Amino acid sequence: MTSVRLTCTLALLLPLAACTTTPSPSTIAAASGTNSTPATPPKLLLISIDGLRADALDRGLTPNLQRIIDGGVRARWMTPSYPSLTFPNHYTLVTGLRPDHHGIINNSMDDAALGRFALHDRTAVTNSGWWGGEPIWVGAEKVGARTATTSWPGSEAEIQGTRPSQWRIYNAKEPLEQRAQTVLDWLSQTDADAPRLTTLYMEHVDKAGHNFGPDSRQYTDAIVQADRIIGQVLDGLQQHGLTDTTNVIVVSDHGMASVPEGQVIALESMVDPTLARNVSPGQSVGFAPVAGHEAEAERALLGRHAHYECWKKENLPARWHYGSHPRVPAIVCQMDEGWDALTREKIAKREHADRGSHGYDNALPSMRAVFVARGPSFQQGMVIDGFDNVDLYPLLAHLLQVPEAPNDGNPEALKQTLR
């Protein structure tokens, strides 16, 4: 019988008030009917297409992703963790921890000791103090398995004193074709430093979705471009004789919802800034009441309003698994699907046009993410029901033969996808 031990994450993470179930390293192997794993496991390529909706795979735009599906596995969807934002979910995918447990609780946040975190602040992004848990590349490097990452959130920081053997700083100007070629070069290495885990990140679908909306021609064009990059990678693997020795997993972090023109609320109209300071704008909106004005801030914010609802952090819906981390602001407001909350200054600069956003309730169909996989370890021609994205990490650990760190994932969830 597979043993499961309950491990408190307090010793490993930033101040987290939670314990997580940690399966033994053999859990998935036993569940999939294998008594042992090969001495040299296949290589693993993990690709993220930021902002790709799950239903985009049904639009006839992605013949190369369809190549993976036809020869492997597809989930009908993958449910992102709350909040359905980029950095929290990318880090959840590689740690198996909810944002409330790994500490990246929003794309923008405050920490009493570390100060301010924002996506484009390289000082913050590279500061290991923000990143709790153990990402899969750290676990792999600990057991001598080399890793290589391109711009995956968290991979530019030295976490637990460890970095990927090879890693690239995020460069929005770098052509996607060049990123794909870098990944192929890494995968083609045959020396002792050849990576067992390689990651590829693409952000352009998300950008097109934000700027023009998920029903736009630009979003469609971005999906087609992403699929071409997938084709470049698949063809490159074949040319280098790596198809039969490489597992390929393609995911997204969240979906994208339409935001019609004018559906934006000024943060200043939600609560007087002298009563509460906005910590995180957008869709999952956090406020920190000003000392001495807590009651006034709560009266202004808490409860249901037109187009949003606010809670004290300790009263957030339980299904979100969110609110215990000290970085979560005292009051969290969730915008209704299709509505944003920004400062008046940003609203004034915003173009008058339909747009797109994510960060909404993670149970919404528009927030659903993608999971497809193909390779020597996977079944062929299989479609599975939706699953939570915390369940990806136990699969990654199994494929790499890496002991699992404490995580929130269910190792049983994806066992059916394995041969």
N, C-alpha and C positions, 0 to 999 in steps of 0.2 A: 504494500500500500504506500502510495506516495505521501511523504510527510509534509506538513505545512506548518511553519512556525510563525508566530506573531511577533513582529519586531517593531519596537518603537523607533520612529524616525528622528526623535529629538537629538540623538547623538550625532546624526549625520547631516541634518539639514539646518538651515537658519531657523530661528525660533518658531517651531511648528508645534501646535497642540494636537497631534494626531498620531495614531499608530496605523501601520499598514501591514497587510498580509504578504509575506514573502515566501513564495514557493521554493522548494529545493531545486537545484539546477536541473534535476532529471524530470521535473514535473511534466513538461510538454512532451519530452521524449517518451515517457511512460504512457502518457495519454494517447500518443499517436501510434502506440503499438510497437515501438522500437525499444530494444533492451540496451542498445549501445549506439554510439554515434561514431562516424568515420574519423580516422586520425586527422585527416586534412579536410575540413568542411569546405563546401563551395564558397566562393567569394560572394559578397553581398553588396548590391548597389541600391541605395535608398534615394529616391527622387521625390522632391516636393514641387508641385505646381501650385503656388500660393493663390488662393481665391477661386479655385476651380470647383464649381458646383457638381454634386454627384450626378444630377440629371443631364449635365453637359455631355456625358458619354452616350446619351441616347439621341443625339442630334445629327448623327451621321457626319461629324466633323473630324473624327479622330481615328483614322484607319490604323495608325501605328499603335495607339493604345488598344485598339481592337485586336491587333496581333498578340498582345500580351494576354488579353482576355480569352481569346480563342485557344491559346496554348497554355492557359493557366487558370487563375482564379479572379473573380470579381465579387466584391461586396455590393449589395444594392445601395448602400451608403455607409459612411462612417460618421458617427456622431461626435462633433467636437466637444471639448470640455468648456465649461463656463469660466470666463467670458469667451465668446467665439471670436477671439482676436489672434493676430499673427504670432507674436512672441510667446504668449502663454501656451498656445497649442503646439507650436513647433517644439517647444521644450518638453511638453507633455508627451509628444510622440516618441522622444528618445529617452525619457526617464520613466514613463509609466506612472507618473505622479500627477494628480490634479494640480492646477495652478495654486490652489489654496495650500498645497503641501510642498511644492518646489519653490514657491516664492515669487515667481514671475506672474503676478496677479493681474497685470494690465500692461498695455504698451507704454503707458505713462503712469508713474507711481512715485511715492515718497517713502523713505526709510529714515527712522530717527537717527541712525548712525551714519548711513551712507549718503543721505541727501536725496537728490532728484535723479530719476531714471527716465530717459526718453530714447526712442528708437535710434535717432540720428546722433546721439551723444556718444562718441566713441570712448570717452573716458568711462562712462557708465557701463556701456556694453562689454567692455573688456575687463571690468572689475569683477573678480571672482566672487566677491562678497554678495552679489545679487543672486547668484545661481546656486540654489540648493539641490539636493539629490545627486544622483550619479548618472550622467548621460552615458549612453551605450558606448561611445568611443572611449570614455575613461575606463569603463569596465573591461573593454577589449584590450586597451593598452596595458592594464594591470596584469593581464595574463599573457602578455607578449604578442598579442595580435595587433599588427599595425593598422592604423586607420588614416583616412584622408578625407577632408571635408571642404566643401566650397560654400562658405557664407551661411551655413546653418546657424540659426540663432543659438548662441551659447558657445559655439565652437571657437570663437575668437578670444575667449577668456581661459585662463589657466585654472581649471576646476580641480580641487583636491590635489593641486600641484602637478596636474597632468594636462597636456594638450594632445591633440591628434598628431601623429608623426608628420603629416603634411596637412597644411591648412591654408586657405586663401581668405584674405580680407575682403569683405563685401565691397564690390565696385559696380555701381548701377550702370556705368558706361561700358562695362565689358560685354561684348556681344555674347548672346547665348550659345552661339556655335562654338566660340572659343572656350566657354565653360565646359561644354560637352566634350570637346577635344581634350581638355585637361583631364577630365574624368577618364576618358578612354586611355590616355597615356598612363595614368595611375594604374588602371586595371590591367594594362599590358605588361607592367613590370614583372620580372621573373626573379629578381634578387631577393635577399633576405628581408629587405625593407618593403616589399610589395604589400600594399594594404589588403586586408581581408574585408574591411568595411570601407566603402566610399559613398559619399553623399553628393548630391547635385541639387541646387536650389534655383528656382525660376520665379521671379516676382511680377512679370509683365502682365499676366492675366489679372492679377489683383489690381494693378494700377489701372488697367483699362476698365475694369469693373467699377472702381471708385470714380473715375473721371467721366464715364459715359453710361454706366448702368449695365446690368447683365443681359438686357435685351437689345443692346446696341450692336451695330456692325463692328465697332472697334473691339468689343469683348469677344465676338465671334472670331475676328481676325487673330486676336491674341491666342485663342484656343488652338486655332489652326497652326500658328507658329510653334506653340508648345508641342503639338503633336509631331511637327517636323523634327524638332529637337529629339523627341523620343525615337523617331525613326533613325536619326543620325546615330544615336547611341546603340540601338538594336543592330543596325547594319555594321557598326564598328565592332561590336562584340562578335558578330558572325565572321567578319573579315580576320579578326585576330584569333579565331578558334576558341572563343570564350563562352559561347552561348550555352554549352552543356555543362559548364563549370561555374556559372554565375547565376545567383538568384537576383531577380530584379523586382523591386517593390516600388510602385508609384502611388503617392498619396497627395492629398491637399490638407491644408490646415483648417479650412472652413469654407463655406459657400459665399454667396453674394446675393443681396436683396436690392430691389429697385427703390430708389428714393426720388419720388417725383419732385419737380421744381417747386420750391417754396415750402417743402416739408422739413423745416428746420426751426428749432426753438433756441432763443438766446439764453445762455446760462444765467445771465444776470436777471432774467425774468423769472427764473425758477426760485431763486432765493437772493436776497440782497447780499452782495459780496462782503459787506461789513459784518454779516452774521455767519457766513460759512464760506470757506475757500474751496474753489474747485480744484480737485486733485487730478481727475481724469475726465476729459470731455468725450464727446462722441456718442456712443450708444449705451455702454455700461458706464454710467456717469457717477463718479465718486465725489463726495463733499466732506470736508473736515470742518465741523463747527468751530467758530472762533471762541476761545476760552471766555466764559462768562455769558455766552449767548447760545448755549446749547439748546435750551428750551425753545427759544425763538426760532432757531434754525429747524428744529424738529417740527414745530407747528407749521412752518412754511412748506416743508418738504414731504413729510411722511404721509403715506396714503396714496390713493389713486387720483391722478390728474388727467386732463386731456392729453393723450398721446404718451404718457409715461406713468410709472408707479415707483414709489420710493419706500425703502425699508431701513431700519437699523440693521447693521451688519449681522447681528446675532439672530435676526428674525427673517433672513433671506430664505426663499424656498429651499427645502432640504435637498431636493433633487439636483440643485446646482452644486452641491458639495463645496460651498464657498462662504467665507465670512470669518473663519477662525484665525487666519494669518494676520499678524499685526500690521502688515502693509495695506490690508483692505481698509479703505476709509470708513469712518463711523457710520456714514449714510451712503447707501448705494441706490441709484435710480436707474431703472431699466427702461429704455425708450421702446415704444411700440415699433414693430417692424415697419420700415420705410420712413422713420423719423430720426433726425440727428439733433444733437444739442451742442452748440458751439458758442464762442464769445461773439458779441456784436461786431467786434473788429474783424473776425474771420468771416462772419456772414457777409459783411460789407464787401469783402474781397472775393467772395465766392461767385463764380459764373452762374448766370441764371439759366439753368438747364437741368434736365434729368440726370441723376447720378446714381451711384450704388454704394452700399455700405454693408458691413457685417458687424459683429458684436452684439447681435440680438439674441433672444432666448435660443439656447443651443438646441432645443427640441424642434424648432421650426424647420420644415422641409428646405427652405431656402438656405439654411445654414449647414446643410449636410455636406460632408466632404467625401473625397474619392479614396478608394483602396482597390488596386489591382496588383497582381503578382504573377510572376512566371519564373520557372527555373527548375533545376533538378530536384529540389526539395518539395515542389508543389504539385498538387493534383492538376489535372488538365480538364478544361471545359466545365469548371464548377462555378456556380453562382450561389452566394450565401446571403443570409439576411444581414441587416445592419448591425453594427456593434460599436461599442464605445472606444474612442481612440486611445484610452489608457491600456487597452488590451494589445496594442501593437508591440509594446516594449517586451513582454515575455516572449513573443514570437522572434523578435530580433535577437534576444539573448540566446534562445535555442538555436537559431540558425548559425550563430557565431560560436556556439559552445562556450558562452560566457556566463559565469554565475550571476544570477539575478541580484541586483541591489534591491532594497526595500521599495515596493511600488504598489500602486492601487489597481493594477491590471488583473484580469482573470486569465490564467494560463489555459483554461479549457476553451475559451471563446474561439480561438482560431486553430485548434488542433485538427479539425476536420479538413483544413486546407492542405495538410501535409500528406505526403505519400507514406 
